[in-house]
Amino acid sequence: MCGIAGFLRTGTLPDREQHHLWAERMGQAIAHRGPDANGVHIDQDVALVHQRLSILDLSSAGNQPMASSCGRYIIVFNGEIYNFRSLREGLEQDGFSFKTQTDTEVLLALYARHGESCLRQLNGMFAFAIWDAKTKSLFIGRDRLGKKPLYYTDTDGQFFFGSEIKALFATPVVRPALRPDAIKDFFVYQYIPDPKTIYANVHKLPPGHCMEVCEGRISVRKYWDLSFRPVEGRTVSDIKAGLYDVIDEAVRLRMISDVPLGAFLSGGIDSSAVVGLMAGRSSQPVTTCTIGFDDEKFDEIKYADLVARQFKTDHHVFTVKETVADNLVGISRFFDEPFADPSFVPTFFVSQLARTQVTVALAGDGGDENFAGYSKYRTDAIENRIRSLFPPALRHSLFPGLSRLAGHIPGPLGKKASSLLGTVALDPDLGFFTSNCFFNPRVWKRVVSPEFAALTDDYDPADITRHHYQEAPAEDHLSRILYTDIKTYLPGDILVKVDRMSMANSLETRAPLLDYRVVEYAAGIPSALKLKGNCKKHVLKECFSDLLDEDILYRKKMGFSVPLAQWLRSEIRAIAEPLLTGPDSGLSRYFRMEQVRALWQAHLSGDNRFTQELWSMVVFALWYQHYKDFVR
């Protein structure tokens, strides 16, 4: 696991000495991603930067940038190629010889042999850049699911890239304006979906895409997509057996390491299955790490303890208490654009805990998106069944009025009925978006400033969800929303959170359930086996019924949640209050501050209706304080 960065040198850029200083500063900006070694390659055409976290072949022979044996290609690479040993064997049969034991050298040779098509042979998490000295072109690839990040900008004809945006800001050239539609995206989604960033002309390379930069032209291409069309001719027993085998193999590949290795353990089915499979393959107790809270509603320690005892792991626990206020400001700095999933806080602490024991940790990420594990999928299924009972014209004309009437019923019943009727009135794609919108539209209209509203009124963030839902290679509604989440929520929220918080602690995380073969296998399983009645992840639970106890398989899902309302009123109030009530936090550029202050006072008095909206404004203001000097 590493950090990469670089830029193309043009006639308009300063001299070599100045360029070398830029490259060093870009590396320093992302040094937390790879503290073990650093390197810079610079010639008349390109500067390439690498920060190394040593995982395989710990000798200096594995340092980067790395040149091919012929000298034509130079690579900087962030990630792991899990099938590099089998790829190496094939290349050796083709006459290639290797000087190191690294996957980097294998990747470089594979690109020299196959070019862009090498991407389809890679099983791993990666973002890499390869300079071709012969064609004077830069090739960049990103893994299928988006586990490793890649940002780039073409500023006045000058191309820069990096693992994190802060690497781009380490040069004096990249000083973008803010992007209004992306700001609106953030408050709706709590993150900014690719390929946008919050900065104009700074972009994410989307997952499953590659790009080539040559003679001032940038070409971005998709090399992978996911089909949800069920595979025919398999019995349920066949599906379960095949699923177990493909996950077990994914775990095996991710246990290859030359440094200490462990796992995150929440006590949920995903991480518990990973730990169970690891224990079956390890001659030593698996090192496991768990985060807990004082509030029992959010504390999973007891479930993690059950699994740790079952598999006799070397178990470590950390309870998040007063450390939240002490660390929130510093932790938020690792996100170069606003990010409001509050579980980034426990993710930081579990990564910090794990790093005291290991350098690599396996995690259960991906299980919910692959097998319909979130409660929202069950809620959406109910809504869609009701929706299917009525002709669209009737739903569109009758239900909005019924929703307004239900809104006058006092208490939580009226609120739930109003929300349900309002959502059912919509088409399935828009209904899914509306049910999962994190900033209540009525609250938005109340607090947004007239100026920002006028600037963004003609932009609808729902178009992102609609696009993926309608483009999904799928035949049923559940498959379409799973595809949508895999294209948006997974890479934009879950994987950003895990990457930034683990890398902040120089920890590599690996996700067996996001092995592309597991993802493709899961996509071919009929939806009825994923969400069966009220049972989420049905097929996954059946798959691991012999490995895990029923107390783990069928316990109520908690997710990686935090006591956010309590935090705002107590632990982090001293941080939140000045940001929400002061004049210089950045919020006044977009919101009517008197209305924001009114929401805050309502929250302090015990009204939890605006918790998520207030939290998103707090983290937006924190981001703005950190990065306002880098924008114009």
Secondary structure, DSSP 8 states (H G I E B T S, - for coil): -EEEEEEE--TTS--HHHHHHHHHHHHHHTGGG-BSEEEEEE-SSEEEEEEE---SS-SGGG-SSEE-TTSSEEEEEEEEETTHHHHHHHHHHTT---SSS-HHHHHHHHHHHHGGGGGGG--EEEEEEEEETTTTEEEEEE-SS--S--EEEEETTEEEEESSHHHHHTSSS----B-HHHHHHHHHHSS--TT--SBTTEEE--TTEEEEEETTEEEEEE---------SS--HHHHHHHHHHHHHHHHHHTT--SS-EEEE--SSHHHHHHHHHHHHH-SS--EEEEEEESSGGG--HHHHHHHHHHTT-EEEEEEESTHHHHHHHHHHTT-SS----TTHHHHHHHHHHHHTT-SEEE--TTHHHHHT-SHHHHHHHHHHHHHHTS-HHHHHHHHHHHHHHHTTS-HHHHHHHHHHHHHHTS-HHHHHHHHT-SS-HHHHHHHB-HHHHHHHTT--THHHHHHHHHH-S-SSHHHHHHHHHHHTHIIIIIHHHHHHHHHTTT-EEE-GGGSHHHHHHHHTS-GGGTSBTTBTTHHHHHHTTTTS-HHHHTS----S---HHHHHHTTTHHHHHHHHHSSSSSGGGTB-HHHHHHHHHHHHTT--TTHHHHHHHHHHHHHHHHHGGG--
